[in-house]
Each structure stands twice: as structure tokens, then as C-alpha cells.
Amino acid sequence: MAISAAEAEARKAAIADAEQERSWHAVGTFATLEDVAVFVNAPPAQGPGEVVLCCHDGVIEVMIYM
């Protein structure tokens, strides 16, 4: 099941707030590329090479490096 934009932004904020060394994080699945773009550009925005997308079965899985 795809996660909502609000849930995705909350996950990103939690990862950003955690004091840890930068690493890859599996965020979850999104229903549309627009939802992915909103998430990726939410503060703190991801830079080049910091996002991996995998599309299958009608959903988009996202991993971020932060």
C-alpha cells in the first residue's frame, strides 16, 4: 500500500532529525511520480545521486541517502 504524502514527509523529518551517520533509508512505496517529487523536494531536499526509485506492480519504491 502506498504511503500518503503527509506520512512520507513525517518519515523524512524523523530520518533528518535522527543524529546518525548518513546512510540509505527505504522510505516506502508511492502511488505516483508526483508524490515522489514532492517527497524528494521536501526539506531537506535530496541532492544528485541521493534517491533511488524502483517501479513495479503499479507502485514506486523509494530509497534516500541522508
Residue, then its C-alpha position, 0 to 999 in steps of 0.5 A: m500500500a502506498i504511503s500518503a504524502a503527509e506520512a512520507e514527509a513525517r518519515k523524512a523529518a524523523i530520518a533528518d532529525a535522527e543524529q546518525e551517520r548518513s546512510w540509505h533509508a527505504v522510505g516506502t512505496f508511492a502511488t505516483l511520480e508526483d508524490v515522489a517529487v514532492f517527497v524528494n523536494a521536501p526539506p531537506a531536499q535530496g541532492p544528485g545521486e541521493v534517491v533511488l526509485c524502483c517501479h513495479d506492480g503499479v507502485i514506486e519504491v523509494m530509497i534516500y541517502m541522508 
